[in-house]
Amino acid sequence: MTKSNEEVISEFNINTNMSVGELENWLDNPKSKEAGTGVGIESGHKIVEILKKNPEKDPEKYDEEDITHMRKVVNYDKRHLAQEDKLKDTKTREELEETKSTKSLRNWGHDPIKTLDDDAEGEEDTEPEVSPQQESEKPSKQVAEGGTKRKLDDEDEKEGEASGASEGEADRVDDNEDEADGRARKKSKTTSEEVQEEVEVVEVNTCSALSS
C-alpha cells in the first residue's frame, strides 16, 4: 500500500535524526564513501537541501520534488533499519561505528549510533518516581506501624499482668490447700495418738484386774 504524502513527511522527519551540520560534516568525511556507490552521498546532499529549505518542517512548504525524494529515503530506511536493530544486539558501539550499514544510513540522514544514546536515556527516564503524596505517606505509615506495635506491646503487657495475677492466685490457693491438708494430717495424727493411749490404759487396767 502506497503511503500518503503526510505519512511520508512524518516518517522522513522522524527517521532523519541528523542535523544539517552533522550531515554535511559526515558527507565531507572520507568514511562516507566507504558505504559503496555514490547514490547514498547524492541522497545525503539532497536531504541537506530539504532540511535547509524548510527548517521548521512545515508540511505545507514541501514541493513534489522534495516529497518524491523523501519517499525514497523512507523506503530505504524501512529496508535497512530492521537490519541495523539486529546488529545492535550483536555488536559493540565501536563495532557499529565501522559497519557498512551505519555508514550507509548516515548518508541517508539517519545515525543509528544516536539512537543508542536515546535508548539509554529512555531507560533512565523509566525509573519509577516517588510522588510527593507517596513521600508524605511514608511518615504516616511509619507512625501507624509504630502505634500498632505499641498497642500490641501494651496488650502483651496486660496479658502478662493478668497471667501473673492468675498464677499468683493459683499459688495462693495451692498454699491454702497445702496448709489445710497439713492441719488435717496433724489432727488425724493427734486423734490416732489419743486412741492409742486409751487402748494402752485399758490394757493396763485389764492386766491389773487379772493379777488381783
LOTOR-939073 format. One record per atom (N, C-alpha, C): residue in three letters; x, y, z. Coordinates in steps of 0.1 Angstrom, whole numbers, plus 5000, padded with zeros to 4 digits. Example, Ala and Ser with C-alpha at 12.3 -4.5 7.8 and 13.67 -1.06 7.14 Angstrom:
LOTOR-939073
fidren, x, y, z
Ala, 5132, 4943, 5078;
Ala, 5123, 4955, 5078;
Ala, 5132, 4967, 5078;
Ser, 5128, 4978, 5071;
Ser, 5137, 4989, 5071;
Ser, 5129, 5000, 5079;
***
This chain:
LOTOR-939073
fidren, x, y, z
Met, 5008, 4988, 5000;
Met, 5000, 5000, 5000;
Met, 5009, 5013, 5000;
Thr, 5006, 5022, 4991;
Thr, 5014, 5034, 4990;
Thr, 5011, 5043, 5001;
Lys, 5021, 5049, 5007;
Lys, 5019, 5058, 5018;
Lys, 5015, 5072, 5013;
Ser, 5007, 5078, 5021;
Ser, 5003, 5092, 5017;
Ser, 5014, 5102, 5019;
Asn, 5013, 5113, 5013;
Asn, 5023, 5123, 5014;
Asn, 5025, 5127, 5029;
Glu, 5014, 5128, 5036;
Glu, 5015, 5131, 5051;
Glu, 5023, 5121, 5058;
Glu, 5021, 5108, 5055;
Glu, 5028, 5097, 5062;
Glu, 5043, 5098, 5058;
Val, 5046, 5101, 5046;
Val, 5060, 5101, 5041;
Val, 5067, 5113, 5048;
Ile, 5061, 5124, 5049;
Ile, 5067, 5136, 5056;
Ile, 5069, 5133, 5070;
Ser, 5060, 5127, 5077;
Ser, 5061, 5124, 5091;
Ser, 5073, 5114, 5094;
Glu, 5073, 5103, 5086;
Glu, 5083, 5093, 5088;
Glu, 5097, 5098, 5084;
Phe, 5098, 5107, 5074;
Phe, 5111, 5112, 5070;
Phe, 5116, 5121, 5081;
Asn, 5108, 5129, 5087;
Asn, 5113, 5138, 5098;
Asn, 5116, 5130, 5111;
Ile, 5110, 5119, 5113;
Ile, 5113, 5110, 5124;
Ile, 5126, 5103, 5122;
Asn, 5128, 5097, 5110;
Asn, 5140, 5089, 5108;
Asn, 5152, 5097, 5105;
Thr, 5150, 5109, 5100;
Thr, 5162, 5118, 5097;
Thr, 5166, 5125, 5110;
Asn, 5175, 5118, 5118;
Asn, 5179, 5124, 5131;
Asn, 5192, 5131, 5131;
Met, 5197, 5134, 5119;
Met, 5209, 5142, 5118;
Met, 5206, 5156, 5114;
Ser, 5213, 5166, 5120;
Ser, 5210, 5180, 5117;
Ser, 5218, 5183, 5104;
Val, 5215, 5195, 5099;
Val, 5222, 5199, 5086;
Val, 5237, 5199, 5088;
Gly, 5242, 5204, 5099;
Gly, 5256, 5205, 5102;
Gly, 5262, 5191, 5103;
Glu, 5255, 5182, 5110;
Glu, 5260, 5168, 5112;
Glu, 5261, 5161, 5099;
Leu, 5251, 5162, 5091;
Leu, 5251, 5155, 5078;
Leu, 5261, 5161, 5068;
Glu, 5263, 5174, 5068;
Glu, 5273, 5180, 5059;
Glu, 5287, 5175, 5064;
Asn, 5290, 5175, 5077;
Asn, 5303, 5171, 5082;
Asn, 5305, 5156, 5078;
Trp, 5295, 5148, 5079;
Trp, 5296, 5134, 5076;
Trp, 5299, 5132, 5061;
Leu, 5292, 5139, 5053;
Leu, 5294, 5137, 5038;
Leu, 5308, 5142, 5034;
Asp, 5314, 5151, 5042;
Asp, 5328, 5155, 5039;
Asp, 5338, 5145, 5044;
Asn, 5333, 5136, 5052;
Asn, 5342, 5126, 5058;
Asn, 5345, 5115, 5048;
Pro, 5358, 5111, 5046;
Pro, 5361, 5101, 5037;
Pro, 5354, 5088, 5040;
Lys, 5350, 5085, 5052;
Lys, 5343, 5073, 5056;
Lys, 5330, 5072, 5049;
Ser, 5324, 5083, 5046;
Ser, 5310, 5083, 5039;
Ser, 5311, 5076, 5026;
Lys, 5323, 5076, 5020;
Lys, 5324, 5070, 5006;
Lys, 5327, 5055, 5007;
Glu, 5328, 5049, 5020;
Glu, 5331, 5035, 5022;
Glu, 5318, 5027, 5021;
Ala, 5307, 5033, 5020;
Ala, 5294, 5026, 5021;
Ala, 5291, 5019, 5007;
Gly, 5298, 5023, 4997;
Gly, 5296, 5017, 4983;
Gly, 5295, 5027, 4972;
Thr, 5284, 5026, 4965;
Thr, 5282, 5035, 4954;
Thr, 5279, 5050, 4959;
Gly, 5279, 5059, 4950;
Gly, 5277, 5073, 4953;
Gly, 5263, 5077, 4955;
Val, 5253, 5067, 4953;
Val, 5239, 5070, 4954;
Val, 5235, 5076, 4968;
Gly, 5241, 5070, 4978;
Gly, 5238, 5075, 4992;
Gly, 5243, 5089, 4994;
Ile, 5255, 5092, 4989;
Ile, 5260, 5105, 4991;
Ile, 5252, 5116, 4983;
Glu, 5248, 5112, 4971;
Glu, 5239, 5121, 4964;
Glu, 5226, 5123, 4972;
Ser, 5221, 5113, 4978;
Ser, 5208, 5114, 4986;
Ser, 5211, 5123, 4998;
Gly, 5222, 5121, 5004;
Gly, 5226, 5130, 5016;
Gly, 5226, 5145, 5012;
His, 5231, 5148, 5001;
His, 5232, 5162, 4997;
His, 5217, 5167, 4994;
Lys, 5209, 5159, 4988;
Lys, 5195, 5163, 4986;
Lys, 5188, 5165, 4999;
Ile, 5191, 5156, 5009;
Ile, 5184, 5158, 5022;
Ile, 5189, 5171, 5029;
Val, 5201, 5175, 5027;
Val, 5206, 5187, 5032;
Val, 5198, 5199, 5026;
Glu, 5196, 5198, 5013;
Glu, 5188, 5209, 5007;
Glu, 5174, 5210, 5013;
Ile, 5168, 5198, 5015;
Ile, 5154, 5198, 5020;
Ile, 5153, 5204, 5034;
Leu, 5163, 5200, 5042;
Leu, 5164, 5205, 5056;
Leu, 5166, 5220, 5057;
Lys, 5175, 5225, 5048;
Lys, 5178, 5239, 5048;
Lys, 5166, 5247, 5043;
Lys, 5159, 5242, 5033;
Lys, 5148, 5249, 5027;
Lys, 5136, 5251, 5037;
Asn, 5134, 5240, 5045;
Asn, 5123, 5240, 5054;
Asn, 5127, 5236, 5068;
Pro, 5134, 5245, 5075;
Pro, 5139, 5241, 5089;
Pro, 5128, 5239, 5099;
Glu, 5117, 5246, 5097;
Glu, 5105, 5244, 5106;
Glu, 5098, 5231, 5104;
Lys, 5101, 5224, 5093;
Lys, 5095, 5211, 5089;
Lys, 5079, 5213, 5087;
Asp, 5076, 5224, 5081;
Asp, 5062, 5227, 5078;
Asp, 5057, 5219, 5066;
Pro, 5047, 5210, 5068;
Pro, 5043, 5201, 5057;
Pro, 5039, 5208, 5045;
Glu, 5034, 5220, 5046;
Glu, 5029, 5228, 5035;
Glu, 5040, 5234, 5026;
Lys, 5052, 5234, 5031;
Lys, 5063, 5240, 5024;
Lys, 5071, 5230, 5016;
Tyr, 5068, 5218, 5016;
Tyr, 5075, 5208, 5008;
Tyr, 5069, 5207, 4994;
Asp, 5077, 5207, 4983;
Asp, 5071, 5206, 4970;
Asp, 5072, 5191, 4966;
Glu, 5067, 5189, 4954;
Glu, 5066, 5175, 4949;
Glu, 5080, 5168, 4948;
Glu, 5089, 5176, 4943;
Glu, 5103, 5170, 4942;
Glu, 5108, 5166, 4956;
Asp, 5106, 5175, 4966;
Asp, 5110, 5172, 4979;
Asp, 5104, 5158, 4984;
Ile, 5091, 5158, 4982;
Ile, 5083, 5146, 4987;
Ile, 5087, 5133, 4980;
Thr, 5090, 5135, 4967;
Thr, 5095, 5123, 4959;
Thr, 5108, 5117, 4965;
His, 5117, 5126, 4968;
His, 5130, 5121, 4974;
His, 5128, 5117, 4989;
Met, 5119, 5123, 4996;
Met, 5116, 5119, 5010;
Met, 5110, 5105, 5010;
Arg, 5102, 5102, 5000;
Arg, 5097, 5088, 4998;
Arg, 5108, 5078, 4996;
Lys, 5118, 5081, 4988;
Lys, 5129, 5072, 4986;
Lys, 5137, 5070, 4999;
Val, 5138, 5081, 5007;
Val, 5145, 5080, 5020;
Val, 5138, 5071, 5029;
Val, 5125, 5073, 5030;
Val, 5116, 5064, 5039;
Val, 5117, 5050, 5035;
Asn, 5116, 5047, 5022;
Asn, 5117, 5033, 5017;
Asn, 5130, 5027, 5021;
Tyr, 5141, 5034, 5019;
Tyr, 5154, 5029, 5022;
Tyr, 5156, 5026, 5037;
Asp, 5151, 5036, 5045;
Asp, 5152, 5034, 5060;
Asp, 5144, 5021, 5064;
Lys, 5133, 5019, 5058;
Lys, 5124, 5008, 5062;
Lys, 5132, 4995, 5059;
Arg, 5140, 4994, 5048;
Arg, 5147, 4982, 5045;
Arg, 5159, 4980, 5054;
His, 5165, 4991, 5058;
His, 5178, 4989, 5065;
His, 5178, 4991, 5080;
Leu, 5168, 4997, 5085;
Leu, 5167, 4999, 5100;
Leu, 5165, 4986, 5107;
Ala, 5157, 4977, 5101;
Ala, 5155, 4964, 5108;
Ala, 5168, 4956, 5109;
Gln, 5176, 4957, 5098;
Gln, 5190, 4951, 5099;
Gln, 5198, 4957, 5109;
Glu, 5197, 4971, 5110;
Glu, 5206, 4978, 5120;
Glu, 5202, 4974, 5134;
Asp, 5189, 4972, 5137;
Asp, 5184, 4968, 5150;
Asp, 5190, 4955, 5154;
Lys, 5192, 4945, 5144;
Lys, 5198, 4932, 5147;
Lys, 5212, 4934, 5151;
Leu, 5219, 4943, 5144;
Leu, 5233, 4945, 5146;
Leu, 5236, 4951, 5160;
Lys, 5227, 4959, 5165;
Lys, 5228, 4965, 5178;
Lys, 5228, 4954, 5189;
Asp, 5222, 4943, 5186;
Asp, 5221, 4932, 5196;
Asp, 5234, 4923, 5196;
Thr, 5242, 4924, 5186;
Thr, 5254, 4915, 5185;
Thr, 5267, 4923, 5184;
Lys, 5267, 4936, 5183;
Lys, 5279, 4943, 5182;
Lys, 5280, 4955, 5192;
Thr, 5293, 4958, 5196;
Thr, 5295, 4969, 5205;
Thr, 5294, 4982, 5197;
Arg, 5294, 4993, 5205;
Arg, 5292, 5006, 5199;
Arg, 5304, 5009, 5189;
Glu, 5316, 5005, 5193;
Glu, 5327, 5007, 5184;
Glu, 5326, 4999, 5171;
Glu, 5321, 4987, 5173;
Glu, 5320, 4979, 5161;
Glu, 5309, 4984, 5151;
Leu, 5298, 4989, 5157;
Leu, 5287, 4995, 5149;
Leu, 5292, 5007, 5141;
Glu, 5301, 5015, 5147;
Glu, 5307, 5027, 5140;
Glu, 5313, 5023, 5127;
Glu, 5319, 5011, 5126;
Glu, 5327, 5007, 5115;
Glu, 5319, 4998, 5105;
Thr, 5306, 4996, 5108;
Thr, 5298, 4987, 5098;
Thr, 5294, 4995, 5086;
Lys, 5293, 4988, 5075;
Lys, 5289, 4994, 5062;
Lys, 5275, 5000, 5064;
Ser, 5266, 4992, 5072;
Ser, 5252, 4996, 5073;
Ser, 5251, 5010, 5080;
Thr, 5260, 5012, 5090;
Thr, 5259, 5025, 5097;
Thr, 5264, 5036, 5088;
Lys, 5274, 5034, 5081;
Lys, 5279, 5045, 5071;
Lys, 5269, 5048, 5061;
Ser, 5262, 5037, 5056;
Ser, 5252, 5039, 5045;
Ser, 5240, 5047, 5051;
Leu, 5235, 5043, 5063;
Leu, 5224, 5050, 5069;
Leu, 5227, 5065, 5071;
Arg, 5239, 5068, 5075;
Arg, 5243, 5082, 5077;
Arg, 5242, 5090, 5064;
Asn, 5246, 5083, 5053;
Asn, 5245, 5090, 5040;
Asn, 5231, 5094, 5037;
Trp, 5221, 5086, 5043;
Trp, 5207, 5089, 5041;
Trp, 5201, 5096, 5052;
Gly, 5209, 5102, 5061;
Gly, 5204, 5112, 5071;
Gly, 5200, 5105, 5084;
His, 5203, 5092, 5086;
His, 5200, 5086, 5099;
His, 5212, 5080, 5105;
Asp, 5215, 5085, 5118;
Asp, 5226, 5080, 5125;
Asp, 5222, 5070, 5136;
Pro, 5224, 5057, 5134;
Pro, 5220, 5047, 5143;
Pro, 5227, 5047, 5157;
Ile, 5239, 5053, 5157;
Ile, 5246, 5055, 5170;
Ile, 5239, 5064, 5179;
Lys, 5232, 5074, 5173;
Lys, 5225, 5084, 5181;
Lys, 5213, 5077, 5188;
Thr, 5207, 5067, 5181;
Thr, 5196, 5060, 5187;
Thr, 5200, 5052, 5199;
Leu, 5213, 5048, 5200;
Leu, 5218, 5041, 5212;
Leu, 5217, 5050, 5224;
Asp, 5221, 5063, 5222;
Asp, 5221, 5072, 5233;
Asp, 5207, 5075, 5237;
Asp, 5198, 5076, 5227;
Asp, 5184, 5079, 5230;
Asp, 5178, 5067, 5238;
Asp, 5181, 5055, 5234;
Asp, 5176, 5043, 5242;
Asp, 5181, 5043, 5256;
Ala, 5194, 5047, 5258;
Ala, 5199, 5047, 5272;
Ala, 5192, 5057, 5280;
Glu, 5190, 5069, 5274;
Glu, 5183, 5080, 5281;
Glu, 5168, 5075, 5285;
Gly, 5162, 5068, 5275;
Gly, 5149, 5063, 5278;
Gly, 5148, 5054, 5289;
Glu, 5158, 5045, 5291;
Glu, 5158, 5035, 5302;
Glu, 5160, 5043, 5315;
Glu, 5168, 5053, 5315;
Glu, 5169, 5061, 5328;
Glu, 5156, 5068, 5331;
Asp, 5149, 5073, 5321;
Asp, 5137, 5080, 5323;
Asp, 5126, 5071, 5329;
Thr, 5127, 5058, 5326;
Thr, 5116, 5049, 5330;
Thr, 5117, 5045, 5344;
Glu, 5128, 5049, 5352;
Glu, 5129, 5046, 5366;
Glu, 5117, 5052, 5373;
Pro, 5110, 5043, 5382;
Pro, 5099, 5048, 5389;
Pro, 5102, 5060, 5398;
Glu, 5093, 5070, 5398;
Glu, 5095, 5082, 5406;
Glu, 5085, 5081, 5417;
Val, 5089, 5086, 5429;
Val, 5081, 5086, 5441;
Val, 5073, 5100, 5441;
Ser, 5060, 5099, 5440;
Ser, 5052, 5112, 5440;
Ser, 5053, 5118, 5454;
Pro, 5051, 5132, 5454;
Pro, 5050, 5139, 5467;
Pro, 5040, 5132, 5477;
Gln, 5029, 5127, 5471;
Gln, 5019, 5121, 5480;
Gln, 5024, 5108, 5486;
Gln, 5031, 5100, 5478;
Gln, 5037, 5088, 5483;
Gln, 5047, 5091, 5494;
Glu, 5055, 5101, 5491;
Glu, 5066, 5105, 5500;
Glu, 5060, 5110, 5514;
Ser, 5049, 5117, 5513;
Ser, 5042, 5122, 5525;
Ser, 5036, 5111, 5533;
Glu, 5032, 5100, 5526;
Glu, 5025, 5089, 5533;
Glu, 5035, 5081, 5541;
Lys, 5048, 5081, 5538;
Lys, 5057, 5073, 5544;
Lys, 5058, 5075, 5560;
Pro, 5059, 5088, 5564;
Pro, 5059, 5090, 5579;
Pro, 5046, 5085, 5585;
Ser, 5034, 5088, 5578;
Ser, 5022, 5083, 5584;
Ser, 5021, 5068, 5586;
Lys, 5027, 5061, 5576;
Lys, 5027, 5047, 5576;
Lys, 5036, 5042, 5587;
Gln, 5047, 5049, 5589;
Gln, 5056, 5045, 5600;
Gln, 5050, 5048, 5614;
Val, 5043, 5059, 5615;
Val, 5036, 5062, 5627;
Val, 5025, 5052, 5630;
Ala, 5018, 5048, 5619;
Ala, 5007, 5038, 5621;
Ala, 5013, 5025, 5626;
Glu, 5025, 5021, 5619;
Glu, 5031, 5008, 5623;
Glu, 5036, 5009, 5637;
Gly, 5042, 5021, 5641;
Gly, 5047, 5022, 5654;
Gly, 5035, 5021, 5665;
Gly, 5024, 5028, 5661;
Gly, 5012, 5028, 5670;
Gly, 5007, 5013, 5672;
Thr, 5007, 5006, 5661;
Thr, 5002, 4992, 5661;
Thr, 5011, 4984, 5670;
Lys, 5025, 4986, 5669;
Lys, 5034, 4979, 5677;
Lys, 5033, 4982, 5691;
Arg, 5031, 4995, 5695;
Arg, 5029, 4999, 5709;
Arg, 5017, 4993, 5714;
Lys, 5006, 4992, 5706;
Lys, 4993, 4987, 5710;
Lys, 4995, 4972, 5713;
Leu, 5002, 4965, 5705;
Leu, 5004, 4951, 5707;
Leu, 5013, 4949, 5720;
Asp, 5023, 4957, 5721;
Asp, 5031, 4956, 5733;
Asp, 5023, 4958, 5746;
Asp, 5014, 4968, 5746;
Asp, 5006, 4971, 5757;
Asp, 4996, 4959, 5760;
Glu, 4991, 4953, 5749;
Glu, 4982, 4942, 5751;
Glu, 4990, 4930, 5757;
Asp, 5003, 4928, 5752;
Asp, 5011, 4917, 5758;
Asp, 5014, 4920, 5772;
Glu, 5017, 4933, 5776;
Glu, 5020, 4936, 5790;
Glu, 5008, 4933, 5799;
Lys, 4996, 4937, 5794;
Lys, 4984, 4935, 5802;
Lys, 4981, 4920, 5803;
Glu, 4983, 4913, 5792;
Glu, 4981, 4899, 5793;
Glu, 4991, 4892, 5802;
Gly, 5003, 4897, 5802;
Gly, 5013, 4892, 5812;
Gly, 5009, 4895, 5826;
Glu, 5004, 4907, 5829;
Glu, 5000, 4910, 5842;
Glu, 4988, 4901, 5847;
Ala, 4979, 4899, 5837;
Ala, 4967, 4891, 5840;
Ala, 4972, 4877, 5843;
Ser, 4981, 4872, 5835;
Ser, 4986, 4859, 5836;
Ser, 4994, 4857, 5849;
Gly, 5002, 4868, 5853;
Gly, 5009, 4867, 5866;
Gly, 4999, 4867, 5877;
Ala, 4989, 4875, 5876;
Ala, 4979, 4876, 5887;
Ala, 4972, 4862, 5889;
Ser, 4969, 4856, 5877;
Ser, 4962, 4843, 5878;
Ser, 4971, 4833, 5884;
Glu, 4984, 4833, 5880;
Glu, 4993, 4824, 5886;
Glu, 4995, 4826, 5901;
Gly, 4996, 4839, 5905;
Gly, 4997, 4842, 5919;
Gly, 4985, 4837, 5927;
Glu, 4974, 4839, 5921;
Glu, 4961, 4835, 5928;
Glu, 4961, 4820, 5929;
Ala, 4966, 4813, 5918;
Ala, 4966, 4798, 5919;
Ala, 4976, 4794, 5929;
Asp, 4988, 4801, 5930;
Asp, 4997, 4797, 5940;
Asp, 4992, 4798, 5954;
Arg, 4984, 4809, 5957;
Arg, 4978, 4811, 5970;
Arg, 4968, 4801, 5973;
Val, 4960, 4797, 5963;
Val, 4951, 4786, 5965;
Val, 4958, 4773, 5968;
Asp, 4968, 4770, 5961;
Asp, 4976, 4758, 5964;
Asp, 4982, 4758, 5978;
Asp, 4987, 4770, 5982;
Asp, 4993, 4771, 5996;
Asp, 4982, 4769, 6006;
Asn, 4970, 4775, 6004;
Asn, 4960, 4773, 6014;
Asn, 4955, 4758, 6015;
Glu, 4955, 4752, 6003;
Glu, 4951, 4738, 6003;
Glu, 4961, 4729, 6010;
Asp, 4974, 4733, 6008;
Asp, 4985, 4725, 6014;
Asp, 4984, 4727, 6029;
Glu, 4982, 4740, 6034;
Glu, 4981, 4743, 6048;
Glu, 4969, 4735, 6054;
Ala, 4958, 4735, 6047;
Ala, 4946, 4728, 6053;
Ala, 4949, 4713, 6053;
Asp, 4955, 4708, 6043;
Asp, 4959, 4694, 6043;
Asp, 4968, 4690, 6055;
Gly, 4978, 4700, 6057;
Gly, 4987, 4697, 6068;
Gly, 4980, 4697, 6081;
Arg, 4971, 4707, 6083;
Arg, 4963, 4707, 6096;
Arg, 4955, 4694, 6097;
Ala, 4949, 4689, 6086;
Ala, 4941, 4677, 6087;
Ala, 4950, 4665, 6091;
Arg, 4962, 4664, 6085;
Arg, 4971, 4653, 6088;
Arg, 4975, 4654, 6103;
Lys, 4978, 4666, 6108;
Lys, 4982, 4668, 6121;
Lys, 4971, 4664, 6131;
Lys, 4959, 4668, 6128;
Lys, 4947, 4665, 6136;
Lys, 4945, 4650, 6136;
Ser, 4946, 4644, 6124;
Ser, 4944, 4629, 6123;
Ser, 4955, 4622, 6132;
Lys, 4967, 4627, 6131;
Lys, 4978, 4621, 6139;
Lys, 4975, 4622, 6154;
Thr, 4970, 4634, 6158;
Thr, 4968, 4636, 6173;
Thr, 4956, 4626, 6177;
Thr, 4946, 4625, 6169;
Thr, 4935, 4616, 6173;
Thr, 4940, 4602, 6174;
Ser, 4948, 4598, 6165;
Ser, 4953, 4584, 6165;
Ser, 4961, 4581, 6178;
Glu, 4970, 4592, 6181;
Glu, 4978, 4590, 6193;
Glu, 4969, 4589, 6206;
Glu, 4958, 4597, 6206;
Glu, 4949, 4597, 6218;
Glu, 4942, 4583, 6219;
Val, 4938, 4577, 6207;
Val, 4932, 4564, 6207;
Val, 4941, 4554, 6212;
Gln, 4954, 4555, 6208;
Gln, 4964, 4545, 6212;
Gln, 4966, 4546, 6227;
Glu, 4967, 4558, 6232;
Glu, 4969, 4559, 6247;
Glu, 4957, 4553, 6254;
Glu, 4945, 4555, 6249;
Glu, 4933, 4549, 6256;
Glu, 4934, 4534, 6256;
Val, 4938, 4529, 6245;
Val, 4939, 4514, 6244;
Val, 4949, 4509, 6254;
Glu, 4961, 4516, 6255;
Glu, 4971, 4511, 6264;
Glu, 4966, 4512, 6279;
Val, 4958, 4522, 6282;
Val, 4953, 4523, 6296;
Val, 4943, 4512, 6299;
Val, 4935, 4509, 6289;
Val, 4926, 4497, 6291;
Val, 4933, 4484, 6293;
Glu, 4944, 4483, 6285;
Glu, 4952, 4470, 6286;
Glu, 4958, 4469, 6300;
Val, 4963, 4481, 6305;
Val, 4970, 4481, 6318;
Val, 4959, 4478, 6329;
Asn, 4948, 4484, 6328;
Asn, 4937, 4481, 6338;
Asn, 4933, 4467, 6338;
Thr, 4932, 4461, 6326;
Thr, 4928, 4447, 6325;
Thr, 4938, 4438, 6331;
Cys, 4951, 4440, 6329;
Cys, 4962, 4432, 6335;
Cys, 4962, 4433, 6350;
Ser, 4959, 4445, 6355;
Ser, 4959, 4447, 6370;
Ser, 4947, 4439, 6376;
Ala, 4936, 4439, 6370;
Ala, 4925, 4432, 6375;
Ala, 4927, 4417, 6375;
Leu, 4933, 4412, 6365;
Leu, 4936, 4398, 6365;
Leu, 4946, 4394, 6375;
Ser, 4956, 4402, 6378;
Ser, 4966, 4399, 6388;
Ser, 4960, 4398, 6402;
Ser, 4950, 4407, 6405;
Ser, 4944, 4406, 6419;
Ser, 4934, 4396, 6419;
***
